Amino acid sequence: MHQRTITILGGGFSGSMLAIQLAHLNQPLAGTIHVVEPRPVLGPGLAYLDRRAEHLLNVRASNISAFPDQPTHFLDWLHATGIPICESNFCPRQTYGRYLKNLTTTLLAGPAGNGLQFQWHQQAAVGVEVATDKQTATVRLADGTEIKSDVVVLALGNFPPPLVAGSGSCLAHPGFHNNPWAEGALRNIHPDDEVLLIGSGLTAVDVLLGLRADGHWATITAVSRNQRWPVGHQLHTMLYPSFYETKLRGLQTVGEVVAVVRQQVRLAAEQGIPWRPVFDSLRPHLGAIWAAWPLAEQARFIRHLSSLWSVLRHRSPPQNDAALHTMMTTGQLQMRSGRVRGMEPVGDRLRVQIERQKQSTYLTPRHVINCTGPLLDYTRIPDPLVVSLRASGHLQPDPLRLGILTDEHGAMLNAAAEVSSLFFTLGPSRRPAYFESTAVPELRQQAVALARELGRRWNAG
């Protein structure tokens, strides 16, 4: 039996889920899985290490088992640990983090049933060197440790948001928060401080709920080009039959797909079915719909429809939606249409330029929070490991700047468009292949598929 070594760079959700799925492969395997993760906890990553109880998952508890073939696994764990089923079935992210930590702790306790050993390195990877025969790669860690690997998997998760336009002079200002998830961010905001949010997606909703829980009562203004908040989940049990095979398979333009979806929404409404089940029926096929579009059509979708798609597809739990509407009704939360074009410190405040239809207005809040979401463009990511792999040609950003170019298994393409046998990736980095590559069900399926592919190659080699 072949002894192999796989090194997973990143021990957040995607990396840990891959390790978990490798441990559950139903075949004898010999080797070691190294997980490189500098955070103090393996499993939750940034997303589920969240310590705020008001920050909820936006996927129901019944849909986020770690194992697709055991759909009640997470619910069973909640019962076994004495944690009550979460209100409206949307759990705090910290609860799901405990679940992931429990699963990874079990991995580290001893060999898996299939023979694999697991090791966690609580530090950062600083470089990867490919052997001259291109059959192995050596991962170098911050303390000088070197791990000779047959496969290296990038599971780097999300990177901090790009810097807000024109905000360079404000980096040291205590009121400017370019990354709301940074350690200690937002702790210096007082209840009577005026706040401006840049963006109105799920990150902005989380920030609002956190401020509300802390007793914040002063005005909060959200600046958004489209003035859209994520729509709320509805507690319905209706299903809509899939129409992908009969209506959507192979359609190569955004316009064709939109026309079919609109038609199905109308047909559903005639039957008393809301639009949400229609959209939900598309979920298993979103990657195939995206992949069928030529690059120009994918760019068209990003340019014209991605922001609308995001608020319809990535919904808020009902209680979050209700809190948001309460804040708008009372006037505490206000919306401004436009883009932030500049920012400068003015004493203990920030003067923010908001442009709309080539007209500028100015606000002077005490705090500005960037809620635009993570940096996806791998040509701009400054992480030393990414920079090194990019410079050596082993990592190729995609033309739309959504992530990393790969084949259908997640094997990375090099500068010559050759498929690597050494480097793989999963998680948000695979947005070029799927577009939707952020939620638990999609990332879990990626981990299952990649684990099976690596297991197949393990014994075939």
C-alpha positions as CSV (number, residue, x, y, z in Angstrom):
1,M,0.0,0.0,0.0
2,H,1.4,3.4,-1.0
3,Q,2.5,5.7,1.9
4,R,1.4,9.2,1.0
5,T,1.5,12.7,2.5
6,I,-1.1,15.4,1.9
7,T,-0.6,18.8,3.3
8,I,-3.7,21.0,3.7
9,L,-2.9,24.7,3.9
10,G,-5.7,26.2,6.0
11,G,-7.7,24.6,8.8
12,G,-10.9,26.7,8.6
13,F,-14.1,25.2,7.3
14,S,-12.9,24.1,3.9
15,G,-9.6,22.6,5.0
16,S,-11.0,20.9,8.0
17,M,-13.9,19.5,6.0
18,L,-11.5,18.0,3.5
19,A,-9.6,16.3,6.3
20,I,-12.9,15.0,7.8
21,Q,-14.0,13.6,4.5
22,L,-10.6,12.0,3.9
23,A,-10.9,10.3,7.3
24,H,-14.3,8.9,6.3
25,L,-13.2,7.4,3.0
26,N,-14.2,3.8,3.0
27,Q,-10.9,2.3,1.7
28,P,-7.7,1.3,3.4
29,L,-5.1,4.1,3.2
30,A,-1.6,4.6,4.5
31,G,-0.2,8.0,5.1
32,T,-0.4,11.3,7.0
33,I,-2.6,14.3,6.5
34,H,-0.9,17.5,7.7
35,V,-3.2,20.5,8.4
36,V,-1.4,23.9,8.6
37,E,-3.5,26.4,10.6
38,P,-2.0,29.1,12.8
39,R,-5.3,30.0,14.6
40,P,-5.7,28.7,18.1
41,V,-8.6,26.4,17.1
42,L,-8.8,23.9,14.3
43,G,-12.1,23.6,12.4
44,P,-14.2,26.8,12.8
45,G,-11.9,29.2,11.0
46,L,-12.8,32.9,11.0
47,A,-16.4,32.3,10.0
48,Y,-17.4,30.0,12.8
49,L,-15.0,31.1,15.5
50,D,-17.4,34.0,15.9
51,R,-18.2,34.7,19.6
52,R,-21.3,36.7,19.1
53,A,-24.5,34.8,19.7
54,E,-26.5,37.2,17.6
55,H,-24.5,36.2,14.5
56,L,-26.5,33.4,12.9
57,L,-25.9,31.0,10.1
58,N,-28.0,31.8,7.0
59,V,-28.5,28.1,6.3
60,R,-31.0,26.0,8.2
61,A,-29.5,23.5,10.7
62,S,-31.1,20.6,8.8
63,N,-28.9,21.4,5.8
64,I,-25.4,21.7,7.3
65,S,-24.5,18.2,8.4
66,A,-20.8,17.6,7.8
67,F,-21.8,14.4,5.9
68,P,-24.2,14.4,3.0
69,D,-25.0,10.8,3.5
70,Q,-25.9,11.5,7.2
71,P,-28.2,14.6,6.9
72,T,-29.2,14.6,10.5
73,H,-25.6,14.4,11.9
74,F,-25.5,18.1,13.1
75,L,-29.0,17.9,14.5
76,D,-28.1,14.6,16.3
77,W,-25.0,16.3,17.7
78,L,-27.1,19.2,19.0
79,H,-29.4,16.7,20.8
80,A,-26.5,14.7,22.2
81,T,-24.7,17.8,23.6
82,G,-27.9,19.1,25.1
83,I,-28.0,22.2,22.9
84,P,-31.6,23.1,22.1
85,I,-32.6,23.2,18.4
86,C,-32.0,26.8,17.4
87,E,-34.8,29.3,17.0
88,S,-36.4,29.0,13.6
89,N,-33.7,26.4,12.9
90,F,-31.0,29.0,12.2
91,C,-28.2,28.4,14.7
92,P,-25.5,30.8,16.0
93,R,-22.3,30.5,14.0
94,Q,-20.5,29.9,17.3
95,T,-22.6,26.7,17.8
96,Y,-21.6,25.4,14.4
97,G,-18.0,26.2,15.2
98,R,-18.2,24.0,18.3
99,Y,-19.5,21.2,16.1
100,L,-16.6,21.6,13.7
101,K,-14.1,21.7,16.5
102,N,-15.5,18.5,17.9
103,L,-15.1,16.7,14.6
104,T,-11.5,17.9,14.1
105,T,-10.6,17.0,17.7
106,T,-11.7,13.5,17.0
107,L,-9.4,13.4,13.9
108,L,-6.4,14.3,16.0
109,A,-7.0,11.8,18.7
110,G,-5.8,8.8,16.7
111,P,-5.7,7.0,13.4
112,A,-8.9,7.1,11.3
113,G,-10.7,3.9,10.7
114,N,-9.1,3.7,7.2
115,G,-5.6,4.1,8.6
116,L,-4.8,7.7,8.0
117,Q,-2.9,9.8,10.6
118,F,-3.6,13.5,11.1
119,Q,-1.3,16.2,12.4
120,W,-2.1,19.9,13.1
121,H,0.7,22.4,12.7
122,Q,-0.4,25.6,14.6
123,Q,1.6,28.0,12.5
124,A,1.7,29.6,9.0
125,A,3.1,28.2,5.8
126,V,5.6,30.6,4.3
127,G,6.7,28.8,1.1
128,V,6.3,25.8,-1.1
129,E,9.2,24.4,-3.2
130,V,8.5,21.9,-6.0
131,A,11.1,19.1,-6.5
132,T,13.0,19.0,-9.8
133,D,11.1,15.8,-10.8
134,K,7.8,17.6,-10.1
135,Q,6.5,14.6,-8.2
136,T,6.6,16.1,-4.7
137,A,6.5,19.6,-3.1
138,T,8.1,20.7,0.2
139,V,6.0,23.0,2.4
140,R,8.1,25.3,4.6
141,L,6.5,26.5,7.9
142,A,7.3,29.7,9.8
143,D,9.5,27.8,12.4
144,G,11.6,26.2,9.6
145,T,9.7,22.8,9.6
146,E,9.6,21.3,6.2
147,I,6.9,18.8,5.1
148,K,7.6,16.8,2.0
149,S,4.2,16.3,0.4
150,D,2.7,14.3,-2.5
151,V,-0.2,16.7,-2.6
152,V,-0.6,20.3,-1.4
153,V,-4.2,21.6,-1.0
154,L,-4.8,25.3,-0.7
155,A,-7.8,25.9,1.6
156,L,-7.0,29.5,2.4
157,G,-10.6,30.7,2.9
158,N,-11.5,34.4,2.5
159,F,-9.0,37.3,2.6
160,P,-9.6,40.7,4.3
161,P,-11.6,43.2,2.2
162,P,-9.7,45.4,-0.2
163,L,-9.0,49.0,1.0
164,V,-11.9,51.4,0.5
165,A,-11.2,53.8,-2.4
166,G,-9.5,57.0,-1.3
167,S,-9.1,55.9,2.3
168,G,-5.3,55.6,2.5
169,S,-5.0,58.6,4.8
170,C,-7.4,57.1,7.3
171,L,-5.7,53.8,8.0
172,A,-4.4,54.9,11.4
173,H,-7.7,56.7,12.3
174,P,-9.5,54.9,15.2
175,G,-12.8,55.4,13.5
176,F,-11.9,53.6,10.3
177,H,-12.5,49.9,10.3
178,N,-11.5,48.4,6.9
179,N,-11.9,44.9,8.1
180,P,-14.8,44.4,10.5
181,W,-13.6,40.8,11.3
182,A,-10.1,41.9,12.5
183,E,-9.2,41.1,16.1
184,G,-10.7,43.9,18.3
185,A,-12.5,45.6,15.5
186,L,-15.5,47.8,16.4
187,R,-14.8,47.6,20.2
188,N,-14.2,51.4,20.4
189,I,-17.7,52.3,19.0
190,H,-19.9,53.9,21.7
191,P,-23.7,53.8,21.7
192,D,-24.0,57.4,20.7
193,D,-21.4,57.4,17.9
194,E,-22.7,58.0,14.4
195,V,-21.7,55.1,12.1
196,L,-21.4,54.7,8.3
197,L,-21.4,51.3,6.7
198,I,-20.1,50.8,3.2
199,G,-22.2,48.0,1.7
200,S,-25.5,46.4,2.5
201,G,-24.9,42.7,2.3
202,L,-24.7,40.0,4.9
203,T,-21.6,41.5,6.5
204,A,-23.4,44.7,7.0
205,V,-26.3,42.8,8.6
206,D,-23.9,41.1,11.0
207,V,-22.4,44.5,12.0
208,L,-25.8,46.0,12.5
209,L,-26.9,43.1,14.8
210,G,-23.7,43.4,16.8
211,L,-24.1,47.1,17.3
212,R,-27.7,46.6,18.3
213,A,-26.8,43.9,20.8
214,D,-24.3,46.3,22.3
215,G,-27.0,48.9,22.9
216,H,-26.1,51.3,20.1
217,W,-28.8,53.9,19.5
218,A,-27.2,56.6,17.3
219,T,-27.8,56.9,13.6
220,I,-26.3,54.3,11.3
221,T,-26.1,55.1,7.6
222,A,-25.5,52.4,5.0
223,V,-24.1,53.5,1.6
224,S,-25.0,51.1,-1.2
225,R,-25.1,51.5,-5.0
226,N,-28.3,49.4,-5.3
227,Q,-29.9,50.1,-1.9
228,R,-30.7,46.4,-1.4
229,W,-30.6,44.4,1.8
230,P,-30.6,40.6,1.7
231,V,-34.1,39.3,1.7
232,G,-35.3,37.2,4.6
233,H,-35.9,33.5,4.7
234,Q,-39.5,32.4,4.9
235,L,-40.5,29.4,7.0
236,H,-42.3,27.5,4.2
237,T,-42.2,23.9,3.5
238,M,-43.1,24.2,-0.2
239,L,-40.9,22.6,-2.8
240,Y,-40.7,23.4,-6.5
241,P,-39.8,20.7,-9.1
242,S,-36.4,21.1,-10.7
243,F,-36.6,22.5,-14.2
244,Y,-32.9,22.4,-15.0
245,E,-32.9,19.4,-17.2
246,T,-36.0,20.4,-19.2
247,K,-35.5,24.1,-19.4
248,L,-32.0,25.3,-18.6
249,R,-29.4,22.7,-19.4
250,G,-27.0,24.0,-22.1
251,L,-28.3,27.6,-22.3
252,Q,-25.4,29.8,-23.1
253,T,-26.6,33.3,-22.4
254,V,-27.6,35.1,-19.2
255,G,-30.7,36.5,-21.0
256,E,-32.0,33.0,-21.8
257,V,-31.6,31.8,-18.3
258,V,-33.2,34.9,-16.8
259,A,-36.2,34.5,-19.1
260,V,-36.7,30.9,-18.1
261,V,-36.4,31.7,-14.4
262,R,-38.9,34.5,-14.7
263,Q,-41.3,32.3,-16.5
264,Q,-41.1,29.7,-13.7
265,V,-41.6,32.3,-11.0
266,R,-44.8,33.4,-12.8
267,L,-46.0,29.8,-13.1
268,A,-45.3,29.2,-9.5
269,A,-47.2,32.3,-8.4
270,E,-50.3,31.0,-10.4
271,Q,-50.1,27.9,-8.1
272,G,-49.7,29.9,-4.9
273,I,-46.0,29.1,-4.6
274,P,-43.7,32.0,-3.7
275,W,-40.5,32.7,-5.7
276,R,-38.1,31.3,-3.0
277,P,-38.7,27.6,-3.7
278,V,-38.2,28.3,-7.4
279,F,-34.8,29.8,-6.7
280,D,-34.0,27.0,-4.2
281,S,-34.7,24.3,-6.8
282,L,-31.8,25.8,-8.8
283,R,-29.2,25.3,-6.1
284,P,-27.8,21.9,-7.1
285,H,-27.4,23.2,-10.7
286,L,-25.9,26.6,-10.2
287,G,-22.4,25.5,-11.0
288,A,-23.5,23.9,-14.2
289,I,-25.5,26.9,-15.3
290,W,-22.5,29.2,-14.7
291,A,-20.1,26.8,-16.4
292,A,-22.3,26.7,-19.6
293,W,-21.9,30.5,-20.1
294,P,-18.9,31.7,-22.2
295,L,-16.6,34.1,-20.4
296,A,-18.3,37.2,-21.9
297,E,-21.6,36.0,-20.5
298,Q,-20.2,35.3,-17.1
299,A,-18.8,38.9,-17.1
300,R,-22.2,40.2,-18.1
301,F,-23.8,38.4,-15.2
302,I,-21.3,39.9,-12.7
303,R,-21.7,43.4,-14.2
304,H,-25.5,43.5,-14.3
305,L,-27.0,40.8,-12.0
306,S,-24.6,39.6,-9.4
307,S,-25.7,42.1,-6.8
308,L,-29.4,41.3,-7.2
309,W,-28.6,37.6,-7.2
310,S,-26.7,37.9,-4.0
311,V,-29.6,39.5,-2.0
312,L,-32.1,37.0,-3.4
313,R,-29.9,33.9,-3.0
314,H,-28.0,34.6,0.2
315,R,-30.9,35.4,2.6
316,S,-31.1,36.4,6.2
317,P,-32.7,34.3,9.0
318,P,-36.2,35.6,9.8
319,Q,-35.2,37.1,13.2
320,N,-32.3,39.0,11.5
321,D,-34.6,40.3,8.9
322,A,-37.1,41.5,11.5
323,A,-34.4,43.3,13.5
324,L,-33.2,45.1,10.3
325,H,-36.7,46.3,9.5
326,T,-37.2,47.5,13.0
327,M,-34.1,49.6,12.8
328,M,-35.2,51.1,9.5
329,T,-38.8,51.8,10.8
330,T,-37.5,53.6,13.9
331,G,-35.1,55.7,11.7
332,Q,-32.0,54.5,13.4
333,L,-30.9,52.8,10.1
334,Q,-30.8,55.0,7.0
335,M,-29.8,54.2,3.4
336,R,-27.8,56.4,1.0
337,S,-27.5,55.5,-2.7
338,G,-24.0,55.9,-4.2
339,R,-20.3,54.9,-4.0
340,V,-17.7,56.0,-1.5
341,R,-15.1,57.9,-3.6
342,G,-12.9,59.4,-0.9
343,M,-12.3,59.8,2.8
344,E,-10.2,62.0,5.0
345,P,-9.8,62.4,8.8
346,V,-11.3,65.5,10.4
347,G,-10.4,65.5,14.0
348,D,-12.1,62.5,15.7
349,R,-14.4,62.1,12.7
350,L,-14.1,61.1,9.1
351,R,-15.3,63.1,6.1
352,V,-16.7,60.7,3.5
353,Q,-17.3,61.6,-0.1
354,I,-20.4,59.8,-1.6
355,E,-20.9,60.0,-5.3
356,R,-24.2,59.3,-7.1
357,Q,-24.8,60.2,-10.8
358,K,-21.6,62.3,-10.8
359,Q,-22.8,64.4,-7.9
360,S,-21.0,64.3,-4.5
361,T,-22.3,64.7,-1.0
362,Y,-20.4,64.5,2.2
363,L,-21.0,62.9,5.6
364,T,-18.9,63.1,8.7
365,P,-19.5,60.1,10.9
366,R,-17.3,59.1,13.8
367,H,-16.9,55.6,12.5
368,V,-16.8,54.1,9.0
369,I,-17.0,50.3,8.6
370,N,-16.1,48.5,5.3
371,C,-18.7,45.8,4.7
372,T,-18.0,45.2,1.0
373,G,-16.9,41.6,1.6
374,P,-13.6,39.7,1.1
375,L,-10.9,40.3,-1.5
376,L,-11.3,37.6,-4.2
377,D,-8.8,38.8,-6.8
378,Y,-5.7,36.6,-6.5
379,T,-3.6,39.0,-8.5
380,R,-3.9,41.4,-5.5
381,I,-3.8,39.1,-2.5
382,P,-0.6,40.0,-0.6
383,D,-0.3,36.7,1.4
384,P,3.4,35.6,1.1
385,L,2.4,32.0,0.2
386,V,0.0,33.2,-2.6
387,V,2.6,35.7,-3.9
388,S,5.2,32.9,-4.0
389,L,2.9,30.4,-5.9
390,R,1.8,33.2,-8.2
391,A,5.4,34.2,-9.0
392,S,6.5,30.6,-9.7
393,G,3.5,30.1,-12.1
394,H,1.8,27.4,-10.0
395,L,-1.2,29.6,-9.2
396,Q,-3.1,31.3,-12.0
397,P,-5.8,33.9,-11.1
398,D,-8.9,33.7,-13.4
399,P,-9.7,36.5,-16.0
400,L,-12.7,37.7,-14.0
401,R,-10.6,37.9,-10.8
402,L,-12.9,35.6,-8.8
403,G,-10.3,33.1,-7.6
404,I,-8.0,30.4,-9.0
405,L,-8.1,28.5,-12.3
406,T,-8.6,24.8,-11.8
407,D,-9.8,21.7,-13.6
408,E,-13.1,20.0,-12.6
409,H,-11.4,18.3,-9.6
410,G,-9.9,21.4,-8.1
411,A,-6.4,20.7,-9.5
412,M,-4.7,24.0,-10.1
413,L,-3.6,25.1,-13.6
414,N,0.0,26.4,-14.0
415,A,1.2,29.3,-16.2
416,A,1.2,26.9,-19.2
417,A,-2.4,25.9,-18.6
418,E,-1.2,22.4,-17.5
419,V,-3.2,20.6,-14.8
420,S,-1.1,20.1,-11.7
421,S,-0.8,16.7,-10.0
422,L,0.6,18.4,-6.9
423,F,-1.6,21.5,-6.2
424,F,-5.3,21.5,-5.5
425,T,-7.6,24.0,-4.0
426,L,-11.2,24.2,-2.6
427,G,-13.4,26.8,-1.0
428,P,-13.9,30.4,-2.1
429,S,-10.9,30.1,-4.4
430,R,-13.0,27.9,-6.7
431,R,-15.5,30.6,-7.6
432,P,-14.3,30.7,-11.2
433,A,-15.6,27.1,-11.6
434,Y,-18.9,27.4,-9.6
435,F,-19.5,31.2,-8.9
436,E,-21.3,29.9,-5.8
437,S,-18.5,28.7,-3.6
438,T,-19.1,30.1,-0.1
439,A,-22.0,28.3,1.7
440,V,-21.7,25.1,3.8
441,P,-23.6,22.8,1.4
442,E,-21.5,23.7,-1.6
443,L,-18.2,23.7,0.2
444,R,-19.0,20.4,1.9
445,Q,-19.7,18.8,-1.5
446,Q,-16.4,20.1,-2.8
447,A,-14.6,18.5,0.1
448,V,-16.4,15.2,-0.5
449,A,-15.6,15.2,-4.2
450,L,-11.9,16.1,-3.7
451,A,-11.4,13.5,-0.9
452,R,-12.8,10.8,-3.2
453,E,-10.6,12.0,-6.1
454,L,-7.5,12.0,-3.9
455,G,-8.4,8.6,-2.5
456,R,-8.8,7.3,-6.1
457,R,-5.3,8.6,-7.0
458,W,-3.8,7.3,-3.8
459,N,-4.2,3.7,-4.6
460,A,-4.0,4.1,-8.3
461,G,-0.5,5.6,-7.9
